[in-house]
C-alpha cells in the first residue's frame, strides 16, 4: 500500500461499450463516479451514451490526456489497448475484467467500486511494466511504429516471401 494521500478526480473510461456486459459495467461505474464527485472522459465514438455535467467526450486518442486514472473495462485486449493510450501520458490503468481470462484485467466486477475507490484515494501500489517499441520499415522507406505491453506479432501477408527481422 502506498502512503500517498493524492486524491484523483478525473477518470477515463475505456472499453467496448457495444458489448452488453462491458457497457453495463461502464455505465454503472460512470454513475458511481459522478455521484462521488469525479469527472469522466469517454471516447466520443463509443456506444456508451453518456453526456452531461462532469463528462467530457473526446477522441479516443486523447482519452488518457488530463486523466488521473484510466479504467479499462473488458478483457486483456482492452487492457493492452488502454496501456498504449496511458503510456504516452504516464497515467495508471486499472482493469475491470469482463473478458474470459483476466490475466491483465484482474479486478472482478464485484470489487469494481471498491478497487476504483482505492485507486482514486491513492491506496494502491502501481505496478510498472516495461513497454516494447516496434517499428516496421517497409520497401521504399515507409515506417510504422507501435507500442506493445507484452508481445509483438510479425506476420507476412503473402506466402513464399522472405522476412528480414532485427531485434
C-alpha positions in Angstrom: 0.0 0.0 0.0 1.2 3.4 -0.9 1.2 6.2 1.7 0.5 8.8 -0.9 -2.5 11.0 0.0 -3.1 12.2 -3.5 -6.8 12.3 -4.4 -7.5 11.6 -8.1 -10.6 13.3 -9.6 -10.6 12.7 -13.4 -11.3 9.2 -14.6 -11.1 8.0 -18.2 -13.3 5.0 -19.1 -12.2 2.6 -21.9 -14.0 -0.4 -23.2 -16.2 -1.8 -25.9 -19.5 -0.4 -24.7 -21.3 -2.2 -27.5 -20.8 -5.4 -25.7 -23.7 -5.6 -23.2 -21.6 -6.9 -20.3 -19.0 -4.2 -20.8 -21.4 -1.4 -21.5 -23.5 -2.2 -18.4 -20.4 -2.2 -16.2 -19.1 1.1 -17.7 -22.5 2.8 -17.2 -22.7 1.6 -13.6 -19.2 2.7 -12.9 -19.8 6.1 -14.5 -22.9 6.7 -12.3 -20.9 5.8 -9.2 -18.0 8.1 -10.1 -20.2 11.0 -11.0 -22.2 10.6 -7.8 -18.9 10.7 -5.8 -17.8 14.0 -7.4 -15.4 12.7 -10.0 -15.3 13.8 -13.7 -15.2 11.4 -16.6 -13.5 11.2 -20.0 -15.2 8.8 -22.5 -14.5 8.3 -26.2 -16.8 10.2 -28.4 -17.1 7.3 -30.9 -18.2 4.5 -28.4 -21.6 3.1 -27.8 -21.7 4.5 -24.3 -24.4 7.1 -24.4 -23.2 9.3 -21.6 -23.4 13.1 -21.6 -24.0 15.9 -19.2 -22.1 17.8 -16.5 -18.8 16.2 -15.5 -18.5 14.1 -18.7 -16.0 15.0 -21.4 -16.5 13.2 -24.7 -13.1 13.2 -26.5 -11.4 11.4 -29.5 -10.1 8.1 -28.3 -6.5 9.0 -28.9 -6.9 11.7 -26.2 -8.8 9.6 -23.7 -6.0 9.4 -21.2 -4.9 13.0 -21.6 -5.6 15.0 -18.4 -7.0 11.9 -16.6 -5.7 10.8 -13.2 -6.7 7.2 -13.8 -7.8 5.2 -16.8 -10.2 2.3 -16.1 -10.3 -0.3 -18.8 -13.5 -2.4 -18.7 -13.2 -5.6 -20.7 -10.6 -8.3 -21.2 -6.9 -8.4 -21.7 -7.2 -6.9 -25.2 -8.9 -3.8 -23.7 -6.1 -3.6 -21.2 -3.4 -3.8 -23.9 -5.2 -1.0 -25.8 -5.6 1.1 -22.7 -2.0 0.6 -21.8 -0.8 2.1 -25.1 -3.0 5.1 -24.6 -2.0 5.6 -21.0 1.8 5.1 -21.6 2.0 8.3 -23.7 0.9 10.5 -20.7 2.0 8.3 -17.8 -1.5 7.6 -16.4 -2.1 4.5 -14.3 -4.5 1.9 -15.7 -6.9 -0.3 -13.6 -8.5 -3.2 -15.4 -12.1 -4.4 -14.6 -12.4 -8.0 -16.0 -15.4 -8.6 -18.3 -13.5 -10.9 -20.6 -12.7 -14.6 -20.4 -9.3 -14.9 -18.9 -8.3 -11.8 -17.0 -4.5 -12.1 -16.8 -4.1 -8.4 -17.1 -7.6 -7.1 -16.3 -7.8 -8.8 -12.9 -10.4 -6.8 -10.9 -13.7 -8.7 -10.7 -16.9 -6.7 -11.3 -17.9 -7.5 -7.7 -14.9 -5.4 -6.4 -15.2 -2.7 -9.1 -16.4 0.2 -6.9 -14.0 -0.8 -4.0 -11.0 -1.1 -6.3 -11.6 2.1 -8.2 -12.2 4.0 -4.9 -8.9 2.6 -3.5 -7.0 3.7 -6.7 -8.6 7.1 -6.6 -7.6 7.6 -3.0 -4.0 6.7 -3.8 -4.1 3.5 -1.7 -2.8 1.2 -4.5 0.7 0.3 -5.4 1.3 1.0 -9.1 3.0 -1.9 -10.9 5.3 -0.5 -13.6 5.6 -2.5 -16.7 8.2 -2.3 -19.5 6.8 -1.5 -22.9 8.2 -2.8 -26.2 8.6 -0.3 -29.1 8.2 -1.9 -32.6 9.0 -0.3 -35.8 8.3 -1.8 -39.3 10.3 -0.4 -42.2 8.8 -1.3 -45.5 10.1 -1.1 -49.0 10.6 2.5 -50.1 11.4 3.5 -46.5 7.8 3.8 -45.2 7.7 3.1 -41.4 5.1 2.2 -38.9 5.6 2.3 -35.2 3.6 0.9 -32.2 4.0 0.2 -28.5 3.3 -3.2 -27.0 2.8 -4.3 -23.4 3.8 -8.0 -23.6 4.5 -9.1 -27.2 4.8 -8.1 -30.8 3.5 -10.3 -33.6 5.1 -10.2 -37.1 3.1 -11.9 -39.9 3.6 -12.0 -43.6 0.7 -11.0 -45.9 1.9 -13.2 -48.8 3.3 -16.7 -48.5 6.6 -17.6 -50.2 8.3 -14.3 -49.4 11.3 -13.7 -47.2 11.1 -11.7 -44.0 14.2 -10.0 -42.5 13.9 -9.3 -38.8 16.3 -7.4 -36.5 15.6 -7.4 -32.8 
